[in-house]
Every structure is written in structure tokens, then in C-alpha cells.
């Protein structure tokens, strides 16, 4: 190995200083397109005034490349409708929460574990200390054999 | 297909009034409520009333059925109540904490139900139209199903963004607070999400014929 290879020269990076290859980055966005699509989403959500709506539609006319995206946004707005729970459920849950007495965290954790743990985990859990004891016993025996005690 | 509790869906999945953004409450007021609720669990009711709708909407759009949405919403608030004494205000809104709890419960739910991946009909918002124009309704149902299947393929962050935006009607600022990003970043993410979704839908609608793998120019570069 030639030690000169590792002599410092200004600006030189040693092998351990070299950066790993960067992950591929997403291409830069067309800022006008981002703004128009965002404004269109606000229009779909009813958050745009009539005047702004006219302006937006005029600008979208000039950008036919965004037509597909705006149609997709319309389909999304139709598919992801706001929903709210039934009043009976709301009231019932409010009552249950008001009557709820928070348990201590350990108690809650234990209860959750007991309620979720399947039955087969019990013998496994009980077997772990036994196995550890056996391993310790075997290890001690081996130590005694190798040291001649 | 899960149709559990189908008799309740039509009335339960009520669309919230249009153009009603769910504005985040005043920070100071909220902090006072949280502190009060830490001392007195009865005061938690005000926080519950404030957030139950948006948490329910988020969960509903992730699980697509009313029964599980109600169950997970209840568990979210019970867990929040249990852990409220240990809640620390780190600058993010309280709703971000609730959404995080809901998100974890939904993730567990998906893990437990991973064998039955489907988009049930009840999530497709077609109730009024079905009786009037059955053919158009069926067509739209299919379109929504396809769309939801594509949404389910999106990365979690992008899927959540769409649900926050359209399902909970949150503003970009509010979504930014929940996702710990700037307003501008949320706008860009929304644009990228739409572009990705369009690609995914194209792929689903126009799948490549079998055997037409990538050409030599399209093959991904592999590093030795």
C-alpha cells in the first residue's frame, strides 16, 4: 500500500469521508401547477369566492396539462366525503368517558396484555424461567468441567 | 366483503355540511382545557366534543365500515383519557396527539385484518344516486372502488393527507401542524400525491401485457 495515496491535499476527501450516493430525488415541481391544483382543491371544498373561481377557471383553461389532475381531484372529493358519527354513538361514548375511571398505567398494561395474549403464550411465558435456569445449570457444569473443579 | 352492521350505514355515514372547515380551536383555550382535564377527567368531555367528528372521519376513511370506525373511535378517546396525565405539550396541537393514537389503532386493526383487504361498498358514498340512476350509480361505484384501491396503495403520509384534506376538511396549515411540515410542503405533497395516484390509476386501467418487461433502456441501474 502506498502511503502517499493517503497524503492530504486541499480539498481531498479520504475514503471514509466520501458521501454515500444520494437517493434519487423527485424532480422539481412546476410551482404554477402546484398553486393551480391547490386552488382547485379549495374550490372543490367550497373555500373559494366566486371571483377567484372565475380567475382560476380561466387559468386552468390555459393549462390543459392539468385537466387530468383536476378531474382526479374532483373524483377524490366525491369519494372522500366528510362523515360524522351517529348522535346515539356520540352521546353514548360521551357518557362512557364521563363514567370512566382511569386505571393506573401498570394495571392497564397488564390488563391489556392479559386480554390480548393468546392462550398458548401462558406455557411459553412459564417455560422461559425454566429454560433460563437449565441454561445456567448447563453453563455452570461446563465451567466446572473446563476448570477441573 | 364486510357488510357488518349494514343496516346502520346509510344513516350513520352522514355527510357533514359542505364547505364547513373544521377550524382548530384557540391554542390558549385548548391548553387550559387540557390542564383542567388532567386534574378532572370530567373536563375531558369538552375535548371529546371538539375532536370526535374529525377523529371519527379519519378512522372511518381508513377502515371503511361504521362498526369498526365506532369501536376504534371509542378506543382512541378512552386511550387518550387514560394517558392524558402523561401528555406533554410539545408545540404540536392536541389533535395531532389524538390523530397519532387513532393512527396507531388503525395500523393495528389493519395488521389484524390484513387477510381481508377490500373496499366495502358502504365507503363509496353513493346512497342518494342509486335509486335515481342505477346504471350511473354502478359506474360511479366502480370508479370509487378503483380510486380507493389506488389510495390504499399510496404511502401512509400521502393517504393521510387526502383524508385530512377531503374527509376532515382541514386547511393546509392544520395539516402541516399534524404532519410537522410547512404549508408549502403540504401543497407540494398534495400535488405529488395526485400525480402518483394518476400513475397508479393508469397502471390499473391499462396494465402492461404479460411478458412485456422493461426494455434495456428502462432497466433500473444496479450497483455492483
HADDOCK unambig.tbl for C-alpha pairs under 7 A between the chains (distance, minus, plus):
assign (segid A and resid 34 and name CA) (segid B and resid 187 and name CA) 6.73 0.50 0.50
assign (segid A and resid 34 and name CA) (segid B and resid 188 and name CA) 6.33 0.50 0.50
assign (segid A and resid 34 and name CA) (segid B and resid 191 and name CA) 5.84 0.50 0.50
assign (segid A and resid 37 and name CA) (segid B and resid 191 and name CA) 6.90 0.50 0.50
assign (segid A and resid 38 and name CA) (segid B and resid 187 and name CA) 6.39 0.50 0.50
assign (segid A and resid 45 and name CA) (segid B and resid 19 and name CA) 5.62 0.50 0.50
assign (segid A and resid 46 and name CA) (segid B and resid 19 and name CA) 4.80 0.50 0.50
assign (segid A and resid 47 and name CA) (segid B and resid 19 and name CA) 6.42 0.50 0.50
assign (segid A and resid 69 and name CA) (segid B and resid 194 and name CA) 6.39 0.50 0.50
assign (segid A and resid 77 and name CA) (segid B and resid 166 and name CA) 5.78 0.50 0.50
assign (segid A and resid 79 and name CA) (segid B and resid 124 and name CA) 6.10 0.50 0.50
assign (segid A and resid 79 and name CA) (segid B and resid 125 and name CA) 6.54 0.50 0.50
assign (segid A and resid 79 and name CA) (segid B and resid 144 and name CA) 5.88 0.50 0.50
assign (segid A and resid 80 and name CA) (segid B and resid 163 and name CA) 6.81 0.50 0.50
assign (segid A and resid 80 and name CA) (segid B and resid 166 and name CA) 5.68 0.50 0.50
assign (segid A and resid 80 and name CA) (segid B and resid 167 and name CA) 5.29 0.50 0.50
assign (segid A and resid 81 and name CA) (segid B and resid 15 and name CA) 6.37 0.50 0.50
assign (segid A and resid 81 and name CA) (segid B and resid 166 and name CA) 6.44 0.50 0.50
assign (segid A and resid 81 and name CA) (segid B and resid 167 and name CA) 5.30 0.50 0.50
assign (segid A and resid 82 and name CA) (segid B and resid 15 and name CA) 5.37 0.50 0.50
assign (segid A and resid 82 and name CA) (segid B and resid 16 and name CA) 5.37 0.50 0.50
assign (segid A and resid 82 and name CA) (segid B and resid 57 and name CA) 6.44 0.50 0.50
assign (segid A and resid 82 and name CA) (segid B and resid 166 and name CA) 6.78 0.50 0.50
assign (segid A and resid 82 and name CA) (segid B and resid 167 and name CA) 4.32 0.50 0.50
assign (segid A and resid 82 and name CA) (segid B and resid 168 and name CA) 5.83 0.50 0.50
assign (segid A and resid 83 and name CA) (segid B and resid 13 and name CA) 5.56 0.50 0.50
assign (segid A and resid 83 and name CA) (segid B and resid 14 and name CA) 5.38 0.50 0.50
assign (segid A and resid 83 and name CA) (segid B and resid 15 and name CA) 4.70 0.50 0.50
assign (segid A and resid 83 and name CA) (segid B and resid 16 and name CA) 5.51 0.50 0.50
assign (segid A and resid 83 and name CA) (segid B and resid 57 and name CA) 5.35 0.50 0.50
assign (segid A and resid 84 and name CA) (segid B and resid 13 and name CA) 6.40 0.50 0.50
assign (segid A and resid 84 and name CA) (segid B and resid 14 and name CA) 5.85 0.50 0.50
assign (segid A and resid 84 and name CA) (segid B and resid 15 and name CA) 6.71 0.50 0.50
assign (segid A and resid 84 and name CA) (segid B and resid 16 and name CA) 6.26 0.50 0.50
assign (segid A and resid 84 and name CA) (segid B and resid 53 and name CA) 5.34 0.50 0.50
assign (segid A and resid 84 and name CA) (segid B and resid 56 and name CA) 6.63 0.50 0.50
assign (segid A and resid 84 and name CA) (segid B and resid 57 and name CA) 6.14 0.50 0.50
assign (segid A and resid 85 and name CA) (segid B and resid 12 and name CA) 6.03 0.50 0.50
assign (segid A and resid 85 and name CA) (segid B and resid 13 and name CA) 6.78 0.50 0.50
assign (segid A and resid 85 and name CA) (segid B and resid 53 and name CA) 6.62 0.50 0.50
assign (segid A and resid 85 and name CA) (segid B and resid 56 and name CA) 6.59 0.50 0.50
assign (segid A and resid 86 and name CA) (segid B and resid 12 and name CA) 5.06 0.50 0.50
assign (segid A and resid 93 and name CA) (segid B and resid 74 and name CA) 6.47 0.50 0.50
assign (segid A and resid 94 and name CA) (segid B and resid 45 and name CA) 6.55 0.50 0.50
assign (segid A and resid 97 and name CA) (segid B and resid 78 and name CA) 6.71 0.50 0.50
assign (segid A and resid 98 and name CA) (segid B and resid 42 and name CA) 5.53 0.50 0.50
assign (segid A and resid 98 and name CA) (segid B and resid 45 and name CA) 6.91 0.50 0.50
assign (segid A and resid 102 and name CA) (segid B and resid 82 and name CA) 5.20 0.50 0.50
